[in-house]
Structures are given as C-alpha cells and as structure tokens.
Amino acid sequence: MSSTPPARKVYVRTFGCQMNEYDSGKMVDVLSAAQGYTPTDDPEQADLILFNTCSVREKAQEKVFSDLGRVKHLKARGAVIGVGGCVASQEGEAIVARAPYVDVVFGPQTLHRLPELIDRARAERRAQVDISFPEIEKFDHLPPARVDGPTAFVSIMEGCSKYCSYCVVPYTRGEEVSRPLDDVLVEIAGLADQGVREVTLLGQNVNGYRGAMGGTAEIADFTLLLDYVAAIPGIARIRYTTSHPNEFSSRLVEAYGRLPQLVNHVHLPVQHGSDRILSAMKRGYTAMEYKSTVRKLRAVRPDIRLSTDLIVGFPGETEDDFDRTMRLIDELRFDHSFSFVFSPRPGTPAAALADETPAAVKLRRLQAVQAAIEAEAQRISASLVGTVQPVLVEGPSRRSIGPGPELMGRTECNRIVNFPAGEQRPEALVGQMVGLRIVEARPHSLRGEWAGAMPAAA
C-alpha cells in the first residue's frame, strides 16, 4: 500500500518593506502551485530556505551573509538555500562567490522563475543566478492570490525612475513599470470574492501609476485606478504605499472628498525639511511645496493622519538644516515616521559626498526627531479615547490581557485596537467592520470595547 510523501516545506525570511512582504507571499504561492511546498516558520524543518532581502539600509549585505551562515549546516541534509530581493540584485554572482553553498540567487522581478531555477540547481548541481529585469513578466506567471484574512497587499507597479541621490532602489528593482489596469482590478475582485475587505496598493512610487487600459492607447492614472477599486463590491477600505509628493496631484487630493473607501491615513515621505538638502537629495520639490500638498489634503479631510520618512545626517546637513526639519515636524504634526540616519548605499551619487558630521551628532538629531513624532503620536492616540471608531477585525489578538478571547483590528488611521470578544463569537467577527469605543491609549496600540453598533460615518 503506497503512502503519500510528505509535502516539502519552504521557510522565507523577509527583510524590509511591504513590497518585500508581498513578494515573499508570492514566492510561497508560486512554489506551492508548481512544486507543492507548504510554508514553515522553522528553518530547521525546511527543505527550501529563502532570504528575501532589502538593501535600503547600511550593512544589509553583511546581515544577509550572517543569516546565511546560520543555515549553512542545513545543506548537509539536502536543504536548498536561496537569496532574493534587492541585495540579490545588487550583488548577483558575488553572493555565490562568497557563499558557495547558496543554490539560487534571484531578483524581485524574477521570483516567478523560482521553480525552474530550483530544478536547474538540483539537476546541474551548480548555483543558478537570475537578476534580470523582465519588466512586468512576473505578474503574468503568478498563480491566483490566496488569502486567509480580510486584508491583502496588491502590487500595482514595479521599480522607480526618480533616482534620488541616496537611493539604491532604481538600480535593484529597475525603472518604473505599471501593471495593466484590468490585471489589477481582476486580482482585487478575486481577493474580494475570498472575503478581503481592505487592500493596500503597493509600489515604490505608487501614486505614479500609469496603467494601460484594455489594450487601448489610453492610460489610467492612479486616481482613476482608485475610482475603479472603490467600485468593487466588498472592498471597504483602500490604503496605499509608498506615495511620492511630486505625484500627489490635485485629482488625487479631490478623491479624498468623494471616495469614503480611502482611509484617513496617508504615508507621504518628505525626507527632510531643508530645501538645500532636498535639492542635494534630488527629491524634486521644496518644503513649501510639500506643505502646500498637505494643506490641500487636510482641507478635504481635516482629520486625516499623516506619516512620513525622514533622513537625518545627510552629507552637508548643518544645524540650521536640521532645525528646519524639526520645524516641519512641529508644523505638520506627523503621526508616525520611518526615521533613519543617512547610510551611503554603494553606487548612488550621495555615497561619494563628503560627510563630516560626527556620528554622535547624527544620533542626537535622530533621537530628537523620533521623540517629537512619538509625542505627537501619543497625543493623537489619547485624543481617540472615548470615541467610537470603525475597526476592521483581522483576527485573534497577540496581546490578550483579559480572561476571555480577544481580537485585534485596525482603525482608519492605522492603529491596532485590541478588544475582548465578550458575548460575540470571535470567529464570526473576523472580517467584519465593527464599532469600538476606545477606552485606553497604550504606547503602540489602543484598547477598545464593543460599542454595539457601527457609527453612521462608517
């Protein structure tokens, strides 16, 4: 009597942004559909180990080789080891030269070729490297999305053509290429049929989307895409990241006045408050132009929350430059930020700039930025106490403190809310939009309680 062989297991470790999280999910989908792999959280149990890397931060390459060293011993029992993502694109064959036990190296645009690369690595007993940029090809070869919750990421474009002086992304992900409008809408409609109620649209410059429409010469911009997504039955919320200030058009601002599905939160990276530094970064706008966009947005949605990216210690940054960043933070009241000390990325123009600011000064500036934004975030959280917020329930809480089952969801302004299920059946609430009264503001989350009904505005 024959027995079914156990399914092969794949372990994927993800570094970096939501784009990488999306890509990691697609890796699992591709491998499951083509070769029957199932995901595992334990590399010791995996037949295939993949590192999906990010090269935005300093020492990313060294982090990859350190992690590779920790799984090297698993080769002895036949595990296949692969490196994908931006570090793979940047380093290519050099990864195999330094770590010859690596079997597969692939870029963000070639993850759909993983089954073929793995088969060839096994058959030829030598490493396979594919870090090419076949534009939008990967989306034509990905299996239909499968989800097990009410939220999902959807990549609508790849690459970046902005070439900011400090950023390596255009070199590791290629030029901007948008997916056809119909392809995006079909994917989101399929997700809605599976119970997804909130989608997050992804792209390096997501609001720069320019997608072909139905095989015609017409092009859909990002705002038109939002109109179509909002019309898909079942989609109650739309988020997107990461947007670029130069692409934040008046049409996009106006969309916030007519599309209730657009959440009251937008991530709009400013990077710095000094025009002199913004020019050196090649960002293409001034601080005044950025503030003007925010003012227009808040005129349409007065309660919208704003998060951003900030870099301190860019080469040549003076104390006056830094003070301008702090004044910008004070004026615009950011709700959250991804803030970092400048780190030179190999191959970028900024890497060649003289950098004479002491590390201790950079650290002091970073701490000041983070403290100011954290204080504002706490103030905003405290202001929500006593209000009833529409919350999309995502699943069990990871921070239960009560005796009974607890659930978690997110507000429109992207705050996690943990709450007791009480008399409600927990499994019946997942995927539902519920009204929760906020009773406590914690450092990185809120506590809520059942409010009995959705607020009218939801």
C-alpha angles and dihedrals in degrees: 000000000000122000128210111253114241116264115260115248129223126200116200122187114195127206127188134000139010089265087065092047088054092048092049090054090050091051089058091046092051094047093045093051096044104034108012098249120164122202124252133185092212117079089195089067096043128109089194125035120193130183113201102199140200124206099189094101130061119269092017091139093053090050090055094052091046091054091045090055090057093059098036092100090062090071088077091070094045104267116158115226125204139177121207139165132051099329087053090053092048099045104029113160090009089075091060092044091056097035107029091178090072110106104189134028117184138165131230091265096051103048089109088066093060097108091052093046092050092049091050092047090054095043097045096034092224136100120275120214124190116163098149125137107236090169113223097352095109094065090056090057102042118107119241112287117261120197136177100198142047097264132066142173119233120190110215100174142013135218134008134258099184096092098201106194095245100042128097097187097097088056096047101036101028132226123332114281122174125210117239113270094239092053092054093047093048090052093049093046088053090051091049089053087057092054101268110151101171126048128188112206112215135206139128087248097011097175089056088071114143110176129181114248118226097318092302129120090254120108127211116218124209095268093054089050089054091052091054094044091050089055094057109108112247098022105118100164136034124195129170140188146224108017126179122222092228090058096047094108129187087251090058091049090050091052089069088064095056108026111072089181089072104093124233092254133081131179108216115168114218097170095195145011098221119088090209092057093041088056092050088049089052091230094149100226140072128238089252092054091050091050090049091057091050092049091052091048093050091048087062096037109023093181097048116131121224129209126181149174121252133188120198126190097033109171109283095015109154128198088258091053090051092048088057089056091051091050090051090052091050093048100044098038099218114209095208140354142194098222126182143166110251113267119189113239116210113253097020122115093239091059089072095052120109110255113194101157110116116244091237091058092050091050092050090052093048091051091050092051094048094046093051094049094043090053090053091047091053091049091053092047091050090051089060093060109111094020126109112237129192105239128188106220109227104176146285117350118251091206105049114168102169130082095249134055116297132200136202134214140154135256120225089261089060099254120145113237121196117197141165116257090220111175092348120100105247096214091052092055098054108107093017127119106231137178114244128183109221109230103169139023113215126187095267105006145028133241118225141180132208110278096192098234142032116262113251093245092060 
